[in-house]
Amino acid sequence: MTSTAAPGTPTAGGVRAAPAPAGVGSLGGIGLVLAGTVSVQFGSAVAALLFPRAGALGVVALRVTIAAVLLLAFCRPRLRGHSRSDWAVAGAFGLALGGMNILFYQAIDRIPLGPAVTLEVLGPLLLSVVAARRAVSLVWAGLALAGVFLLGQEGFDRLNPAGAGFALGAGVMWAAYIVFNSRAGARFPRLDGLAVAMGVAALVSLPLGIGSAGGTLLEPGVLGLGAAVALLSSGVPYALELLALRRLSAATFAVLMSLAPAVAALAGFLVLGQTLSAPQCLAIVLVVVASAGAVRAGASGRG
């Protein structure tokens, strides 16, 4: 799965990027973002290795629940003093987070990681285009659609229609996650909103995982790999993103995040042995370029 950040948006529980000099981040900040992206996508590849033993729903339950326990223990969010609307936002944030993970893992259980992330990233890309409200943004949207068309030319039946649908659904939930991430960040201090949302996501995903995998989730090997997935896909990226956001402008950060489909394709190839055709590789490149262009258009529109 892609990072919990997205083009042109706050990230890591609503923590906003501090202004960076001249709009260009340090090489150290760029390295942190790239390391976080690699961690997320290789975490997704490791998760796919667990599917034969625990199933997609079981792996989601392990990842989200372990990440929730770690975040809640680390953040110790203050539960008093919040209004009903605050809790409604946190609940919606959690449902979006849980739905995004459930749908994405259903997708990569059926189609290769690279195309899955390519389709998923269309959700935040569309949100970025709408938020920019500039004519040039339509060009980037068209480029992204051209990439999806290329994937379709390869045959969505080859990709598995259900898998493609789950990836697109994950993209919709990712866009919702972005919106509620920002709102929760304005209502809860530090990472409290993210910790509460992750707890809600665990309450949603854990019953599904238990119903699907049962006692398999308690096997030492499965638990160990589940913990690795939680750290690679949640714990490590959140920490790296927080550090990177202190050094980079939001626009630079978001453009780097748009590399996620390409990194996902590489992780799928190295860990899972998933190969892509030339048109599929070109499709991923088009979506990456479109995402970066849309972010730049949005940043210049706000400037």
Summary of the structure (lengths in Angstrom):
residues: 303
radius of gyration: 18.1
end to end distance: 30.7
largest distance: 55.0
contacts: 1214
relative contact order: 0.26
helix: 81%
strand: 1%
